[in-house]
Amino acid sequence: MGVFQWEEMYSVRVASFDRQHRGLFRTVHELNEALCAGCGKEVAGKILQRLIDYTASHFAAEEEVMDMADYPELRRTKVSTKHWSSRCSSFRRTLRPANRAWPWR
């Protein structure tokens, strides 16, 4: 069993979001595997960028549905979303080679 394994307890009971959550878990697992295997910054950077892009679109979709449903915890969710997006971006900066353009994107 992997470190980043989807479990039913994470389900939000919305099929489309659960599929996206499973995809996020797979991508985080893939990133962890690449880092543990010493694949290098370029490979890890590409996976991380894919994760950042995926989470941005996922969070936007989730927040839109929450807003339409007047979800009472939307404000707290947005704070959490911003926190995790910031952490991913910060990690991406640590992978960037000094004085070099991104090898991805």
C-alpha positions, 0 to 999 in steps of 0.5 A: 500500500502506497503512502498516498493511497485513496481510501473511501473515508476521503469520499465527498460523495460526489462522484466527479469530485471523488474521481478528481480526488483519486487523480490527485492521490495518484499524481501525489503518489507519482511525485513521491515515487519520482523523488524517492527514485532520484529521478531528478528535478526535471522529472519531479518538476513536470509531475509537480507542475501537472499536480499544480495545474490539476489542483487549480482546476479542481479547487476552482470547480469545487469552490464553484459548486460550494458557492452555488450550494451556499456551503457554510464552510466555503470561506474555510475551504478557500483558506485551505485551498490557498494554503495548499496551492501556496505550499505546492508553488513553494515546493516547485521553487525549491526544484528550480535550478539556480539562474535557469529557466524552468525545464518544463512549461 
